[in-house]
Amino acid sequence: MLPELSREEILRYSRHLLIPEVGLEGQRKLKNSSALIVGTGGLGSPVSLYLAAAGIGRIGLVDYDVVDSSNLQRQIIHGTSTIGKLKVESAKAKLLDLNPDIQVDVYNEPYTSENALRIAKDYDIILDGTDNFPTRYLTNDVAVFLGKPNVYASIFRFDGQVSVFYAKEGPCYRCLFPEPPPPGLVPSCAEGGVLGVLPGTIGTLQATEALKVLLDIGDPLIGRLLLYNALDMSFDFVKLKKNPNCRVCGPNADIKELIDYEEFCGVPSHDHEDSNAVNSFDITAKELSERVKVNHLKLLDVREPHELEISALPNAVNIPLGQLAGRLAELDSADDMVVFCKGGTRSMRAIELLSSAGFKKLKNLKGGINSWAKEVDTKLPIY
């Protein structure tokens, strides 16, 4: 039995009621529907806003981050007044202000193999708004095991992808990507950047696909991958087929339960650079500032050239990470070398490359040049 609409709801959703493909019955379907959104960042912002506005009766939000000023260039569900607050609580307040007739559940915890099935089992559809491979594979496998559609999207710089992975009717994410890329090969948005409006475009497409699936209208992107480029405003489609050898949704699937996805992908499951991670190569900004006073150190900046316009360290040599393998001859393995980038992630990849090439005297500036700007030279901007 579908729930009835109140007089206020009929007025609120009147533009939907005028569409034959939605109508009163379709709007009642939406009120009776539930959607789990994994991530309340760039993609989760437009997705959750439009699903709330459309009248999805119950929305779940999964995230464990707090709002940072660097989020506001694209994460439009948050605002300056919510900097420092939990993202799920910031998003919940915005959604309920937009539509007080819906239910918003928040899960301020990492989405992991231990809790994912428990969180997702009661929702009709899952929307992947994450920016890391472990959570993408986890979200896919949860959707397959629970028999639910997974509306997938990804963004980077000017490019976006959207599809609906639904193992009951078509391929799953693993059919397209059986194995994750090697660690470090694909940079995150925190490292490579993203045009602020791009997640709005792609997230709105995600929300559109979710509504089509829930209403059972149109032709959802099941078995198709949409490719979008903002620079030339192009939309392309790639046909996808179910992989008979898929380890999760194939007839001879051997993955029957959730696994350790960080181990599987070789990278951590978070959407931002982690300056708190500890490794043997670490040197803090304060330690470096003391050492440069008494020792001759080679500073290697592996950021992109345009990032030097934002901030730079004196006497540092700039070799972008992507060029490093081909320019090793420019470096002396006898030097004591400190490698740095924006937040410490790219520089660790550079150290791995340098170590494999025989360099021994290596240190990684923990937290990158942003930590230097926070702890040593506060005149430098943080980005």
C-alpha positions in Angstrom: 0.0 0.0 0.0 1.5 3.3 -1.1 1.3 6.2 1.3 -1.1 9.1 0.6 0.0 12.6 -0.1 -1.1 15.4 2.1 -2.6 18.6 0.6 0.7 20.3 1.3 2.6 17.6 -0.5 0.3 17.7 -3.5 1.1 21.4 -3.8 4.8 20.9 -3.3 5.1 18.2 -5.9 2.5 19.7 -8.3 5.0 19.9 -11.2 5.7 16.2 -10.9 2.0 15.4 -10.7 1.5 17.1 -14.1 4.0 14.7 -15.8 2.1 11.5 -17.0 5.2 9.4 -16.3 5.2 10.4 -12.7 1.7 11.6 -11.7 0.1 11.0 -8.3 1.0 7.3 -8.2 4.6 8.0 -9.1 4.9 10.6 -6.4 3.5 8.2 -3.9 6.1 5.7 -5.1 8.8 8.2 -4.4 7.4 8.9 -0.9 7.5 5.2 -0.3 11.1 4.9 -1.5 14.5 5.1 0.2 17.9 5.9 -1.0 21.4 5.5 0.6 24.0 8.1 -0.4 27.5 7.1 0.3 29.4 10.3 0.6 28.2 13.9 1.2 30.8 15.7 -0.8 30.9 16.9 -4.4 28.6 14.3 -5.8 26.6 13.6 -2.6 25.6 17.3 -2.4 23.5 17.6 -5.6 22.3 14.0 -5.4 20.9 14.4 -1.9 19.5 17.8 -2.6 17.6 16.8 -5.7 16.4 13.5 -4.2 15.1 15.3 -1.1 13.4 17.9 -3.3 11.9 15.1 -5.4 10.2 13.7 -2.3 12.2 10.5 -1.7 10.7 9.4 1.7 13.8 8.3 3.4 17.4 9.3 2.7 20.5 7.8 4.4 23.8 9.7 4.4 27.1 8.0 5.1 30.2 10.1 5.8 32.7 10.6 8.6 34.4 13.8 7.6 33.9 17.4 8.7 33.3 20.4 6.6 36.4 22.2 5.4 36.6 25.6 3.6 38.3 23.8 0.6 35.1 21.8 0.2 32.9 24.8 -0.5 34.1 25.3 -4.1 31.9 22.3 -5.1 30.1 20.8 -2.1 27.1 23.0 -2.2 25.1 21.3 0.5 27.5 22.8 3.0 28.2 26.4 3.8 30.6 28.7 5.6 28.5 28.5 8.8 29.0 24.7 8.9 32.8 24.7 8.6 34.2 22.3 11.3 30.8 20.5 11.7 30.1 16.9 10.7 29.2 16.7 7.1 26.3 14.3 7.7 24.8 16.8 10.2 25.4 19.8 7.9 23.8 17.9 5.0 20.9 16.7 7.1 20.0 20.2 8.3 20.1 21.5 4.7 17.9 18.6 3.4 15.3 19.0 6.1 15.2 22.7 5.5 14.5 22.0 1.8 11.9 19.3 2.5 10.8 18.8 6.1 8.4 16.0 5.1 11.2 13.4 4.5 13.2 11.3 6.9 17.0 11.7 6.9 19.2 9.1 8.6 22.9 9.8 9.2 25.8 7.4 9.6 28.8 9.3 10.9 31.2 6.4 10.5 33.5 5.0 7.8 31.6 2.8 5.3 33.4 -0.6 5.8 33.0 -4.3 5.4 31.9 -4.5 9.0 28.9 -2.1 8.8 28.0 -1.7 5.1 25.4 -4.5 4.8 23.8 -3.4 8.0 23.5 0.2 6.8 22.4 -0.6 3.3 20.0 -3.5 3.7 16.9 -1.4 4.3 17.3 1.0 1.4 15.9 0.5 -2.1 18.8 2.0 -4.0 22.4 2.9 -3.3 24.2 5.9 -4.8 28.0 6.0 -4.9 29.3 9.5 -4.2 32.8 8.4 -3.1 36.3 9.3 -4.5 38.3 6.1 -3.7 38.5 2.6 -5.1 38.1 0.6 -1.9 34.7 2.1 -1.2 33.6 1.8 -4.9 34.3 -1.9 -4.8 32.7 -2.2 -1.4 29.6 -0.3 -2.6 29.3 -2.5 -5.7 29.6 -5.8 -3.8 27.1 -4.7 -1.2 24.6 -3.9 -4.0 25.2 -7.2 -5.6 24.8 -9.2 -2.4 21.6 -7.3 -1.5 20.2 -7.3 -5.0 20.0 -3.5 -5.2 20.8 -1.1 -8.0 24.0 0.9 -7.5 24.0 4.3 -9.2 27.7 5.0 -9.8 29.5 8.2 -10.7 33.1 9.5 -10.7 34.7 12.9 -11.5 38.1 14.2 -12.1 39.1 17.7 -13.3 36.7 18.2 -16.3 35.6 14.6 -16.8 32.8 12.5 -15.4 31.2 9.1 -15.6 27.8 7.8 -14.7 26.2 4.3 -14.9 23.7 2.1 -13.1 25.2 -1.2 -12.0 22.4 -3.6 -11.3 23.5 -7.3 -11.3 19.9 -8.5 -11.7 19.5 -6.8 -15.0 23.0 -6.1 -16.3 26.7 -5.8 -15.4 28.1 -4.7 -12.1 31.1 -2.4 -11.4 33.4 -5.5 -11.3 32.3 -6.6 -14.7 33.8 -3.4 -16.1 36.8 -3.2 -13.7 37.6 -6.7 -12.4 40.8 -5.3 -10.7 41.6 -1.9 -9.3 44.3 0.2 -11.0 47.8 0.0 -9.5 48.1 2.2 -6.3 49.0 5.7 -7.3 48.1 5.5 -11.0 44.9 7.4 -10.7 45.1 10.6 -8.7 42.2 11.7 -6.5 40.4 15.1 -6.8 42.4 16.2 -3.8 45.6 15.8 -5.8 44.4 16.6 -9.3 41.6 19.0 -8.7 38.1 19.2 -10.1 36.1 22.0 -11.8 33.6 23.2 -9.2 30.5 22.7 -11.4 31.4 19.2 -12.6 30.0 17.3 -9.6 26.8 19.4 -10.0 26.4 18.1 -13.5 27.3 14.5 -12.8 25.5 14.4 -9.4 22.3 15.7 -11.0 22.6 12.9 -13.7 23.0 10.4 -10.8 19.9 11.7 -9.2 18.0 11.5 -12.5 19.0 7.8 -12.9 17.9 7.1 -9.3 14.5 8.6 -9.9 14.1 6.7 -13.2 14.9 3.4 -11.5 12.6 4.1 -8.5 9.8 5.2 -10.8 10.5 2.4 -13.4 10.4 4.9 -16.2 12.6 5.7 -19.2 15.8 3.8 -20.1 18.2 3.8 -17.1 22.0 3.5 -17.7 22.0 -0.2 -17.1 24.6 -1.7 -19.4 25.8 1.7 -20.5 28.5 4.0 -19.2 28.0 7.7 -19.8 31.2 9.7 -20.4 31.1 13.5 -20.0 33.7 16.1 -20.8 33.0 19.7 -19.7 35.6 21.3 -21.8 34.0 20.4 -25.1 30.6 19.7 -23.6 30.4 16.2 -25.0 28.4 13.2 -23.9 29.5 9.7 -25.1 28.2 6.3 -24.3 30.0 3.0 -23.9 28.0 -0.2 -24.0 28.7 -2.6 -21.2 28.2 -6.3 -21.0 27.8 -8.6 -18.1 31.1 -10.5 -17.6 30.4 -14.2 -17.3 33.7 -14.5 -15.3 32.8 -11.8 -12.9 33.9 -12.9 -9.4 30.9 -11.3 -7.7 27.9 -11.5 -10.0 29.0 -14.2 -12.5 27.6 -17.8 -12.5 30.8 -19.0 -11.0 31.4 -16.2 -8.6 33.9 -17.0 -5.9 33.6 -13.8 -3.8 30.6 -14.6 -1.6 31.2 -12.1 1.2 32.7 -8.7 1.8 36.5 -8.6 1.8 39.2 -6.3 3.0 38.9 -3.6 0.2 41.8 -1.5 1.3 44.1 -4.5 1.0 42.4 -5.5 -2.3 43.0 -2.0 -3.8 46.3 -1.2 -2.0 45.1 2.2 -1.0 43.2 3.7 2.0 39.4 4.2 1.8 39.2 7.9 2.2 38.5 10.9 0.0 41.2 13.3 1.1 44.9 13.4 1.6 45.9 12.1 5.0 48.6 14.1 6.7 48.2 11.9 9.9 49.5 8.7 8.4 52.9 7.7 9.8 55.7 6.0 7.9 59.5 5.7 8.3 60.2 8.4 5.7 58.3 11.1 7.5 59.8 14.4 8.5 57.6 17.1 9.9 57.7 20.7 8.8 59.2 21.8 12.0 61.9 19.2 11.9 62.7 20.2 8.3 62.9 23.9 9.2 65.6 23.0 11.8 67.5 20.7 9.6 67.8 23.1 6.7 69.6 25.5 9.0 72.5 23.2 9.6 72.4 20.7 6.7 72.5 20.9 3.0 69.3 19.2 1.8 68.0 18.7 -1.6 64.3 19.8 -1.8 62.3 18.0 -4.5 58.9 19.4 -5.3 56.8 16.9 -7.2 53.7 19.1 -7.7 52.5 20.4 -11.1 54.1 23.7 -12.3 50.9 25.7 -12.0 50.8 24.8 -8.3 54.1 26.8 -7.8 52.1 30.0 -8.4 50.1 29.2 -5.2 53.1 28.4 -2.9 56.7 27.3 -3.2 59.8 26.6 -1.0 63.0 28.5 -1.8 65.7 26.5 -3.7 63.4 23.5 -4.3 63.7 21.6 -7.6 60.4 21.0 -9.3 60.0 17.7 -11.2 56.2 16.8 -11.5 55.5 13.2 -10.3 54.4 12.2 -13.8 57.8 13.2 -15.2 60.0 11.9 -12.4 60.7 8.5 -13.9 62.1 10.0 -17.1 64.2 12.7 -15.3 66.0 10.7 -12.6 69.3 11.6 -14.3 68.8 15.2 -13.1 69.0 14.0 -9.4 72.0 12.8 -7.4 71.4 9.7 -5.3 74.2 10.8 -2.9 72.1 13.8 -1.9 70.0 14.0 1.3 66.7 14.6 -0.3 63.3 15.7 1.1 60.4 15.2 -1.3 57.2 17.2 -0.9 53.9 17.9 -2.6 50.6 19.5 -1.5 49.6 17.1 1.2 52.1 14.3 1.3 50.5 11.7 -1.0 52.2 12.3 -4.3 55.6 12.7 -2.6 55.3 9.2 -1.0 54.7 7.8 -4.5 57.8 9.7 -5.6 59.8 8.2 -2.8 58.6 4.7 -3.8 59.8 5.4 -7.3 63.1 6.9 -6.2 63.7 4.0 -3.7 63.2 1.4 -6.5 65.8 3.4 -8.6 68.4 3.1 -5.8 68.0 6.4 -3.9 68.6 5.8 -0.2 68.7 9.2 1.6 65.0 10.1 1.3 62.5 11.9 3.5 58.9 12.8 2.9 57.6 16.1 4.2 54.6 15.0 6.2 51.5 16.9 5.3 53.3 18.5 2.3 53.8 22.2 1.7 50.5 22.9 3.4 52.0 21.7 6.7 54.9 24.0 6.1 52.4 26.8 5.7 50.6 25.9 8.9 53.6 25.3 11.1 56.6 27.2 9.7 55.8 30.0 7.2 52.2 31.1 8.0 52.4 33.7 5.2 52.1 30.9 2.6 48.6 30.1 1.6 47.0 26.8 2.3 45.1 25.1 -0.6 
